[in-house]
Amino acid sequence: MTSGALVPWTGPGLFRLVPAATPGALPAPSAVSGSGKPELFEDFLAVFAEDVNLQFKNAVFPLPVTVVQEDPKTGDHAPHTLIMQKDDSGAPLVPIFPSQKTREAEGRAYKITPQDDGRMTVSVFKEDTGRLVDYLFSWGEGGRRLSAIDDQSM
């Protein structure tokens, strides 16, 4: 397995992506406790997408990232959970969530889906391609928090 090969914002010195020894041992995203107003989420997301510092402030680390990778021996595709950790080297921050300019340049759109437990899923996709990344936001101390990424791109 090539660590982080399908996660576009990674690179040497930016993040450490390591296979999760036990994905079940990762912190579970918390449910909304009532004060996360879904109607305000789109306003939050617009600001979140444009401010890299806000992305890091409002992301839960270690951040579970699920990517679909091909087994070189069998050719089968299977999900693998990796752990994104902030690098303490002082490397520049890079976006975790694509800005509006990036989405437009790459022809990607997004869809917000409220979950029954109050969490929000933001699906970033490109029509007629196999590119799909789900960002799961939960309500935590200080507001909405990015708590998991599921890259289903093929």
JOCORHU-V545397 format. One record per backbone hydrogen bond with DSSP energy under -0.5 kcal/mol. NH is the residue of the N-H (numbers start at 1). CO is the residue of the C=O. Records with the same first field share a line. If there is no record, write none. Layout:
BEGIN
NH=CO, CO
END
This chain:
BEGIN
3=1
5=2
7=4
8=6
10=7
14=11
15=11
16=85
17=15
18=16, 83
20=81
25=22
26=23
32=117
37=35
38=36
40=37
41=37, 38
42=38
44=40
45=41
46=42
47=43
48=44
49=45
50=46, 47
51=47, 48
52=50
55=51
56=52
57=53
58=54
59=56
60=146
61=59
62=84
63=84
64=62, 147
65=82
66=149
67=65, 80
68=151
69=67, 78
71=76
72=70
75=71
78=69
80=67
82=65, 80
83=18
84=63, 82
85=16, 83
87=14
90=87
103=99
104=100
105=101
106=102
107=104
108=103
109=125
111=123
113=111, 121
115=119
118=115
120=137
121=113
122=120, 135
123=111, 121
124=122, 133
125=109, 123
126=131
129=126
132=130
133=124
134=150
135=122
136=134, 148
137=120, 135
138=145
139=30
140=138, 143
143=140
145=138
146=58
147=136, 145
148=136
149=64
150=134
151=66, 149
152=132, 150
153=132
154=130
END
